Structures are given as structure tokens and as C-alpha cells.
Amino acid sequence: MPSLSFGHALLVQFGAPTYVRVRLGAAIVAYLVVCFFILVQPNLRNELATSDMGLALLLAPSIFLVRRKTRNLMDKLLLVAVSLVVAETVTRVGIFLSFTSGASPESVGAYFASDYSYLAQFTASICGFLMALSVLGSAIAGVIEQHRLDADHDPLTGLLNRRGFDLSAPDFRLTPPPAGAVLICDIDHFKSVNDRFGHATGDRVISALASLLKETLPASAKIARFGGEEFVAYVPDLPASQLAILANMARSAFAARNWSAGPLPVNITSSFGVSAIALGDHSIHDAISRADGFLYRAKEAGRNQVMQEGIAVLGATPATSLKVVSS
């Protein structure tokens, strides 16, 4: 049945469980009932009613399963259009059964000769046309959304790229200005990793640090790979001192990672610079520039460190790994 295929496509489109066996079993039962009223006990009224009602019953569960998985306006319009088709079908079958309650061939013929039959078929055609348009619109919206996602994210790590980070950065023209802190980090001596072990191994190391940042920083953090082995993160409404502690947790976990399963040195380290957003900043890049300066100081001081401006950081381990300098 077309409704079975469309319902399956709807579930796949929205990533919902397909329940193929259950839905296929229901379709087979509906088909056998229709065949019964065609071959065993011919009854045009029951045949038509069962066929149309089967379509509605096969589509309705798919609508229920995807109702909370819509991603954009076109997805919502698609569900509305499919729901309209189901509602129109159920209503049309109910009126048809009521109109032909005499169950005689004459009553069925009278129904099809009536103005209501013409109106019902016209309404069904309109609903089907709207559903087809909404399917096309949802598919196009999905393609556009995927292209936008690809344009704003780094394919290796899944993090934002520089473009995506700039688009998600706070607007400094707002009053009051945004609050929070930024960090910038990179992998120590990363060029030697690429030169000695190849770019595939380097990609593995980059992905490992990206995963640590995603696991350690709050869900509200905007994390980006700016290029190569360099990462930037903005965490709204978080003091720089607390962000430095989180950065040190990521630094420590990365330095302690066991790379013995591959052709890598026992330890690979990273360095971090952390800065708070200041009242005089005109954009997020002002804070990033300051954090970048602290990153260079961490490099000059021996690497494998977190440097944060102005405020002492508590709880960093080991104690020698975190240094505080003044801006």
C-alpha cells in the first residue's frame, strides 16, 4: 500500500523507530480484508470503506511517532498536511458509511452520483496535493539545513568552525553586554606529531582533545576548531576563574591519556589561555586576543599549562600546572 511506504518514509525522515514487522503485518491484514470483500463476499461498500480506513490507520501511528521530532517549520507543516489527510479520510469514510447505510448497490450508486461524492473527492485531491507540496518543502528544508550545518561545523571534530563560531558569538551591541569567558588552546609540539607519525595520527590526536573539551565544558559552551590544532571556546555567564579550572581538567586528562595502543609518544600535552570578557570589548575577538596572549605565555613558560589573567584559580591539579599572570 502507498500509505505503508509513505508512513515508513516519514519515520525514516525523522529518525523514529520504524516497527517494520508490526506495520507490515497491519498492512497485510488490511489487504486481506479488502480481498475478502472482493473475492469471498463481494461488497463494494465494505471494500471501499476498508481500503480507505486502512490507509488512515497505517499513516496515523507514523504521525504519532514523529510528532516531537520536527526540526523546522516545513517539518511541522508536513505533519499538519499528513494529519489533515488522515482526518479527511476518516471523516469521508464515516459519511460514506452513513450515506450508504442501506448497504444496497443502489445506495452506493446514489452516493457516487451525489454532489457530496464530488466534493469529497475534490477535498481529498486538495489534501493530497498539499501533502505532496509539504513533502517537497520538508525535503528541501532538510537539504538546506544539512548544508548550513556542514558550512558551520568542522568535519573532523564536529565542533563549530570559525564561521560557525562567529555566527553563534554574542552580540556586543546589547545592553547589558554579554558576560562570560573564553579559552584558546592548542596541542604542544603538534607539528612533530604530524611529521613523525603522519596526518592520520595527527587527526586522531586533534579529535581526542576536541572530545575532552566537549565532555569537560558546559553544554552552553560554544566550542570551535579555528584551524589546525587550535581550539577556541566561549562559555556564557561563567567567571574566568571557573573556566580555568575546567580547562585545567581537560589539560590534565589529555596529558594523562594513554597513547600506547598506537605509534605515539607516551604523553602528548596541550596549553591553554583563559580570559574574561571585559566591559570595553567590542567583540568576542577582543577577549580571544587576550586569551591568545596568555596561551603564548604558557608556551614560553614550558607548555602543558593553563594561564588565566588576574584571578587565582583554586582546585587545579597538579599545582605546578596552572599559572596566574596579570594582564
Buried (B, 14 or more C-beta within 10 A) or exposed (E): BEBBEBBBEBBEBBEBEBBEEEBBEBBEEBBEBBEBBBEEEEBBBBBBBBBBBBBBBBBBBBBEBBEEEBEBEBBBBBBBBBBBBBEBBBEBBEBBBEBBEEEEEEEBEBBBEEEEBEEBEEBBEEBBEBBEBBBEBBEEBBEEBEEEEEEBBBEEBBBBBBEBBBEEBBEBEEEEBBEBBBBBBBBBBBEEBBEEBEEEBBEBBBBBBBBBBBEBBEEEBBBBBBEEBBBBBBBBEBBBBBBBBBBBBBBBBBBEBEBEEEEBEEEBBBBBBBBBBEEEBEBBBBBBBBBBBBBEBBBEEEBBBBBBBEBEBEEBEEEEBBBBBEE
